[in-house]
Amino acid sequence: MPFTGSGGDPNSNAELSTLLAQAKKAGLPKEIIERSIAKGKGVSMSSLPLETVTLEAMLPPSISAIIECQTDNKNRTLGDLRLLVKNAGGTITPTSHLFEKRGRITYDTEGVNEVEEEQVMESVLEAGGLDMDVEEDQRSMTVYTEPSQTASVAQNLAGLLGVKLRNYEIVWVARPESRVEVHNLSDENHPRLEDIIGPMTTHS
């Protein structure tokens, strides 16, 4: 549940109010919802200030990763993350040269006239976006932009195209030249990526 807006009061923050409704509908536990709100305010559940922690690693079989999270105890979190990577068979090593930081914006396009990608791309560039992906069923669209322009592009493009803004966040995206297709991975030989990442996303 990415919360990137300002203010922790759902009565004065439309984005937060929408995210809370979606989270409750999806059945997310109350603790996770409250933790997300606290992080949006920049504090932990215990009201301590949060710091951003970044760890670069290679996960099995040969997957480069950047793990980024917020914590109120930097040393503890770094130690725990290193242990999780080690237990998964990974190694701590520089990988940031394989990625670039981008703003990622997702829109609902269901019910909108058929999306013409060339025309939409013109609007994306006009609003300050860098690239976009349209789902095959044309029910959603993802736009990438410079991190510092994420919020403004998100709002501007929603107005230009008449589409509903779903969410926006800052993410690490693999550079095009570093992407490869992976085939024929057996679960017997390699752990599933979800099984490696799962403990990290639920760890606090």
Disulfide bonds with the S-S distance in Angstrom:
none
